[in-house]
Amino acid sequence: MTKSGGKRHLKRPAMPKTWPVPRKGSKFIIKMNPGPHRKDYAMPLLIMLRDVLKVAENRKEAKYILSNKKVYVDGKVRTNEKFPVGHMDVVYLKGLEKYYRVQHHISGRLKLFEIPEEEAKVKICKVTGKRTIRGGKTQISLHDGRNILLNNDDELTKKIKNGYTVKIEVPSQEIKEVYPLEENMFAMVTEGHHQGKMGQITEINKRFGPMASEVTFSSDKGEFSTALEYVFIVGQEEPAITLLR
């Protein structure tokens, strides 16, 4: 019989480049489960606890922390060491009483940084889809895999469009604010050559055809441009939450 299904192991040189761990070391590294984030833009909880935050010295200690329900992601307990955490996720370590946010960094890696408790109750998510479903509802799909249902006649439904971002409360998913994809908004780049850079949008050049739509930024480090799909709005004149610069 032939072997069926995907591989359950991952060699270290083949791991995503966004994982903030050395590429040389042991032969194998943990393989992340499918989840709310894309494979290349998230890391498993084991890597986060052992290699990034260093609250565990080895896999056994990390699994003990998780099995005792000490780790919350976006307000929910997570016990699977392979669960993916990605851009804008909020991580809470019970016992240590520390809160962290995950962010795409200019280095090309995912970074965790500590945030105050009041900020851990909200996160910003990019709208990746909007469609009408049965029952007079509209489904809003976000970059972290979650879906929010709104009434068709709700004012929020009319305001939200693809590419916009929303500030939501976690874990309730209540929408607090909507940030449109427009000129003069403050945004960051999540992919491509300028990943992690932030600035104010000065121009949006939408094209149809093989050439990608382009967005021009103005920042304290100069002007740069990137593809429209890489833009992640984070506020109006300044970021609405604390971010790594």
Residue pairs with C-beta under 8 A, 6 or more apart in sequence:
7 31
8 31
9 28
9 31
10 28
10 29
10 30
10 31
11 27
11 28
11 29
12 23
12 24
12 25
12 26
12 27
12 28
12 29
13 23
15 21
15 23
15 29
16 39
16 40
16 41
16 43
17 40
17 108
17 109
18 40
18 41
18 42
18 43
18 104
18 108
18 109
18 110
19 43
19 47
19 109
19 110
20 43
20 51
20 52
20 109
20 110
20 111
21 29
21 47
21 51
21 52
29 47
30 44
30 46
30 47
30 59
30 81
30 82
31 44
31 82
32 39
32 42
32 43
32 44
32 82
32 83
32 84
33 44
33 80
33 82
33 83
33 84
35 42
35 83
35 84
35 145
36 42
36 84
36 86
36 144
36 145
36 146
37 84
37 85
37 86
37 87
37 89
37 143
37 144
37 145
38 86
39 84
41 86
41 87
41 104
41 110
41 190
41 191
42 84
42 85
42 86
42 87
42 110
43 52
43 84
43 85
43 86
43 110
44 81
44 82
44 83
44 84
44 85
45 62
45 66
45 71
45 73
45 78
45 80
45 81
45 82
45 83
45 85
46 59
46 62
46 63
46 81
46 82
48 85
48 91
48 112
49 55
49 56
49 62
49 65
49 66
49 71
50 56
50 57
50 58
50 59
50 61
50 62
52 112
53 93
53 100
53 112
55 65
55 93
55 96
56 62
56 64
56 65
59 81
62 81
63 81
65 71
66 78
66 79
66 80
66 81
67 79
69 77
69 79
69 94
70 93
70 94
70 95
71 77
71 78
71 79
71 91
71 92
71 93
71 94
72 78
72 91
72 92
72 94
73 83
73 85
73 89
73 90
73 91
73 92
74 89
74 90
74 123
74 144
74 170
74 171
75 90
75 92
75 121
75 170
75 171
76 171
85 91
85 102
86 102
86 110
86 144
87 102
87 103
87 104
87 110
87 143
87 144
87 190
87 232
88 101
88 102
88 103
88 123
88 124
88 125
88 143
88 144
89 101
89 102
89 123
89 144
90 99
90 100
90 101
90 115
90 119
90 120
90 123
90 170
91 99
91 100
91 101
91 102
91 112
92 98
92 99
92 100
92 120
93 99
93 100
98 114
99 114
99 115
99 116
99 117
99 119
99 120
100 112
100 113
100 114
100 115
101 112
101 113
101 115
101 119
101 120
101 123
101 241
101 242
101 243
102 110
102 111
102 112
103 110
103 111
103 112
103 113
103 196
103 243
103 244
104 110
104 111
104 188
104 189
104 190
104 191
104 195
104 196
105 111
105 195
105 196
105 244
106 195
106 196
106 197
107 196
108 195
108 196
111 244
113 242
113 244
115 241
115 242
116 242
119 241
119 242
121 169
121 170
122 167
122 168
122 169
122 170
122 176
122 241
123 144
123 167
123 168
123 170
123 241
124 165
124 166
124 167
124 168
124 179
124 232
124 233
124 234
124 240
124 241
125 142
125 143
125 144
125 146
125 165
125 166
125 168
126 142
126 143
126 163
126 164
126 165
126 232
126 233
127 140
127 141
127 142
127 143
127 160
127 161
127 162
127 163
127 164
127 165
127 166
128 141
128 142
128 143
128 162
129 139
129 140
129 141
129 162
130 138
130 139
130 140
130 141
130 160
130 161
130 162
131 138
131 139
131 141
132 138
132 139
132 152
133 139
133 149
136 151
136 152
136 153
137 149
137 150
137 151
137 152
138 149
138 150
138 151
138 152
138 154
138 157
139 147
139 148
139 149
140 147
140 148
140 149
140 150
140 160
140 166
141 147
142 148
142 166
142 168
143 232
146 173
148 168
148 173
148 175
150 156
150 157
150 160
151 157
156 175
156 178
159 178
159 180
160 166
160 178
161 180
161 181
163 181
163 228
163 231
163 233
164 178
164 179
164 180
164 181
164 233
165 178
165 179
165 181
165 232
165 233
165 234
166 175
166 176
166 177
166 178
166 179
167 175
167 176
167 177
167 178
167 179
167 240
167 241
168 174
168 175
168 176
169 176
177 240
179 185
179 233
179 234
179 235
179 236
179 240
180 233
181 204
181 231
181 233
182 201
182 204
183 201
183 202
183 203
183 204
184 200
184 201
184 202
184 236
184 237
185 200
185 201
185 233
185 235
185 236
186 198
186 199
186 200
186 201
186 233
186 234
186 235
186 236
186 237
186 238
186 239
187 198
187 199
187 200
187 201
187 215
187 217
187 231
187 232
187 233
187 234
188 196
188 197
188 198
188 231
188 232
188 234
188 243
189 195
189 196
189 197
189 198
189 217
189 226
189 230
189 231
189 232
190 230
190 231
190 232
191 227
191 229
191 230
192 226
192 227
192 230
193 226
194 217
194 224
194 226
194 230
195 230
197 217
197 219
197 221
197 224
198 217
198 219
198 234
198 239
198 243
198 245
199 217
199 218
199 219
199 220
199 224
200 217
200 218
200 219
200 237
201 215
201 216
201 217
201 231
202 216
202 217
202 218
202 223
203 215
203 216
204 213
204 214
204 215
204 216
204 228
205 213
205 214
205 215
205 216
206 213
206 228
207 213
207 214
212 227
212 228
212 229
213 227
213 228
213 229
214 225
214 226
214 227
214 228
215 225
215 226
215 227
215 228
215 231
216 223
216 224
216 225
217 223
217 224
217 225
217 226
234 240
234 241
234 243
235 241
